[in-house]
Amino acid sequence: MANCCCWFKIAILSLFCVLNIVLFVISCRISYQHAMTQEHTRFRQQMPTMDSWVNSPFGKLKSYLFNVTNAEAFLDGRDSKIKLQEVGPITYGMLGYNDILNRTGSSVTYSKERYRQMKFLPEESVSPDILNKTIIQFNSVLLGSAIQVVHNYPFALRVFNALTIGEPVFLSNSVNYFLWEYTRPSLKLLSSVMPLDTNCGLLFNALKKRKEVYKVNIGTEHGIDNFFRIQTLNDKQHVEELEEYSEDESCPTRVAGSFDNSLYSPLVKRDTPLSIAAVESCRVLPLNYQRDEEYEGFQTYRFSLLKVNQTPPACLARSYNVPLHDGMFDVSHCVINKASSAFSMPHFYGTSYNWSQHFEGFSPNAEEHEPFILLEPTTGIPIKEKYRFQTCTALPDLSFSPKLRKLSHMFVPGFWYEFDMDQLPGFVSGMIRFIVKVVPTLQPILMALQLIAATWCLLSVVRRLCGFCSYAQLYRKICGTANVQLETVLNSKPQHDFKCTTEQAVK
């Protein structure tokens, strides 16, 4: 029985020894961090990031309007410039939703609803009753109609003046009206004979539900550097609204290979080509690496969405035939009633437009107005995002209209908005910290323990097979140490004769 127990221990120790040797050899050939990021790309339902991704995007949407403070003085010629006062932020809590429609080992298809829940946050707005504040804005319906007539019906300019004789250049109403309920009697009249949307509310239209069905790469079949890159958007590889430019490689319409801005491929480098499908502007926006930046203990890469004075692509360089300045791009094909509209950074930051020639009240600066993303490069998870853009209307020569001629060649600002991403859930940020900071330190420790365990198991097996009771005996056997014994021998004949010595002493 004892012999069987001994052989059982030897078998267990041998198995444990082999297991630790195998683990050590594997650990020498792979990176634990790389293996965990590879597992992340499989996008399993049990991953900690899954629930956070399903209920995204999440954060705050902040809107800013421009109040015209000298409308009458400008119209009657007392002021040569339009004075603007920024009103905001008008803050809404925002929560989106991603509904998975189909999943395979190499791709996932899902429908994105960006603005599933919107809630006004009075305590985080410029004032709790800001929606009831009265402001003065440009009559964007009048301006949009004038642009359409100049561009499409130049023979009807006098008719336009007669029909719009009662429309003021500036409108006075509440913030809520301009954001959610903006309509005009003339627009309602036109909508009876033309397919036009009558509500021009800025947020009403910006937050309208769009069809967004993505098919993206997951798993390792396409390589982890292609994780979550888009295959198709709404079953197309190009932006649907810019289909006419799909063959033009210089036009940023190809969504295949870009991202939806929720997740990115892991192990991102500073020069990794990244771009996002910006559906609100119906184009693909390339991300531009700026610098390394530390944020809440994370080492991140900061990417901007627009470069300062970036020349727009040729296909987006004009809005209703009005040339746009550097730092702007056309979005007319993407807004309500296809009205003339362009995007830039807020306060015309980063544009070549000399706004001070026409306006007062802007204070463009990078800190408040530059859109950026902070990306954790190992996992490819966005840590922070401030997505900022401003709408403006590019006006042509309006000298045909007595009331509008003073606005000729202006770029009239509409409003600007900022999506401010909330902090990541604790379990997601904890997972990122574990992968980025703990795992690289943990791997050599575990490898040392594997080597120690394998050595101990091997010595234990040898000791038992050779019949040694202790590791000391095994050590002496292996090292060949001599077994030294000490022996005491009593000499029967003393070296000194006591008697003789005494007698000599007497003498």
Buried (B, 14 or more C-beta within 10 A) or exposed (E): EEEEEEEEEBEEBBEBBEBBBEBBEEBEEEEBBBEBBBEBBEBEEEBBBBEBBBBBBBBBBBBBBBBBBBBEBBBEEEBEBBBBBBBBBBBBBBBBBBEBEEBEEEBBBBBBBBBBEEEBBEEBBBEEEBBEBEBBBBBBBBBBBBBBBBBEEEEBBEEBBEBBEEBBBBBEEBBBBBBBEBBBEBBEEBBEEEEBBBBBBBBBBBBEEBEBBBBBBBBBEBEBBBBBBBBBBBEBBBBBBBEEBBEBEEBBBBBBBBBBBBBBBBBBEEEBEBBBBBBBBBBBBBBBBBEEBEEEEBBBBBBBBBBBEBBBBEBBBBBBEBEBBBBBBBBBBBBBBBBBBBBBBBBBBBBBBEBEEBBBBBEBEEEBBBBBBBBBBBBBBBBBBBBBBBBBBBBBEBEBBEBBEBBEEBBBBBBBBBBBBBEBBEEBBEBBBBBBBEBEEEBEEBBEEBBEBBEBBBBBBBBBEEEBEEEEEBEBEEEEEEEEEEEEEEEEEEEEEEEEEEEEEEE
